[in-house]
Amino acid sequence: MSGPSSAPVARKRPAKQLFASTVLGLEAMVVVFATLVAFGLRVAPAGAVWAAGGVLAVALVLMAGAVRRPGGYVAGSVGQVFLVAAGLVVPMMTVIAVVFVVLWVLALVLGGRVDAERAAWDAAHPGEGPGPVLPAR
């Protein structure tokens, strides 16, 4: 079965979107845990800690969905700035934020590269569906 099939090929979600939304979703979970740490350390009044942590976590979840729309990657990049700023309140968060900033940049760069390679393969093999499937081990 190496020829084109008559069944329509489902369009895959772009890798850049998938990688970026995954990073933002994971960041939202980390922010929830960092909020618990900030609450436990009593770095600020409890209401302020929960409000700031909750707003940032919800914003990151919304940004994860927004990467499908124009400006979504810019919004995600702004989210990285707020994540780094959280290190001012919980210093250990700076280390975690730097890791996530690196993951964010990798998601954008490598996701774009995967999408470009997919597009090149699709252009070279019109109507053949997805690329070659590797055998399972």
C-alpha positions in Angstrom: 0.0 0.0 0.0 2.3 2.7 -1.1 0.1 4.6 -3.5 -2.3 7.5 -2.8 -5.5 6.5 -1.1 -8.9 7.7 -2.0 -9.7 8.7 1.6 -9.2 12.4 2.5 -6.2 13.1 4.6 -6.9 14.9 7.9 -4.9 18.1 8.3 -2.5 17.9 11.2 -2.3 20.7 13.7 0.9 22.7 13.1 3.8 21.5 15.3 4.5 25.1 16.3 1.0 25.5 17.7 1.2 22.2 19.5 4.6 22.8 21.0 3.7 26.4 22.1 0.4 25.4 23.6 2.0 22.5 25.5 4.6 24.8 27.0 2.0 27.4 28.1 -0.2 24.7 29.6 2.7 23.3 31.6 3.6 26.8 32.7 0.0 27.2 34.0 0.4 24.1 36.2 3.8 25.3 37.5 2.2 28.7 38.3 -0.4 27.0 40.4 2.3 25.1 42.4 4.3 28.3 42.7 1.3 30.0 44.1 1.0 27.3 46.7 4.7 27.9 47.6 4.2 31.7 47.8 1.1 31.2 50.0 3.0 28.8 52.3 6.0 31.2 52.5 3.6 34.1 53.2 5.4 36.4 50.8 2.3 38.6 50.6 -1.2 38.7 51.9 -3.0 35.5 51.0 -5.6 37.2 48.8 -3.0 39.0 46.8 -1.0 35.7 46.3 -4.1 33.8 45.2 -5.3 36.6 42.9 -2.0 37.0 41.2 -1.3 33.3 40.8 -4.8 32.6 39.7 -4.8 35.4 37.1 -1.5 34.3 35.7 -2.5 30.6 35.6 -5.8 31.4 33.8 -4.0 33.8 31.5 -1.5 31.1 30.5 -4.3 28.6 29.8 -6.0 31.2 27.6 -2.7 32.0 25.8 -2.3 28.3 25.1 -5.6 28.4 23.2 -4.8 31.7 21.6 -1.7 30.4 19.8 -4.1 29.4 17.0 -5.0 33.1 16.4 -3.0 36.0 15.1 -1.0 37.5 17.9 -1.1 34.3 20.0 2.7 33.8 19.9 3.2 37.4 21.0 0.8 36.9 23.9 2.7 33.8 24.9 5.9 35.7 24.8 4.4 38.3 27.1 3.4 35.5 29.4 7.0 34.5 29.6 7.8 38.0 30.9 5.3 37.6 33.7 6.6 34.2 34.5 10.1 35.6 34.9 8.7 38.4 37.0 7.2 35.8 39.4 10.9 35.2 40.3 10.8 38.5 42.2 8.3 37.1 44.6 9.5 33.5 44.8 13.2 33.5 43.9 13.4 29.8 43.0 10.8 30.6 40.3 13.5 32.4 38.4 15.3 29.1 37.7 12.0 27.5 36.6 11.1 30.6 34.5 14.4 30.5 32.7 13.9 26.8 31.8 10.4 27.6 30.5 11.7 30.6 28.4 14.2 28.2 26.8 11.4 25.7 26.2 9.3 28.5 24.7 12.0 29.6 22.3 12.6 26.0 21.3 8.9 25.4 20.7 8.8 28.4 18.4 12.0 27.6 16.5 11.7 23.8 16.3 8.0 23.9 15.7 8.5 26.2 12.8 11.2 24.0 11.4 8.9 20.9 11.7 6.1 22.8 9.9 8.5 23.9 7.2 9.7 20.4 6.6 6.1 19.1 6.5 5.2 21.8 4.0 8.2 20.8 1.8 7.3 17.2 2.0 3.7 18.0 1.1 4.8 20.1 -1.9 7.1 17.3 -3.1 4.4 14.6 -2.7 1.1 16.2 -3.6 -2.0 14.1 -2.7 0.0 11.4 -0.9 -1.2 12.2 2.6 1.2 12.3 5.6 4.9 11.5 5.3 6.4 8.1 5.5 5.5 6.0 8.5 8.3 4.3 10.4 7.8 0.7 11.4 7.0 0.0 15.0 9.7 -1.7 17.1 
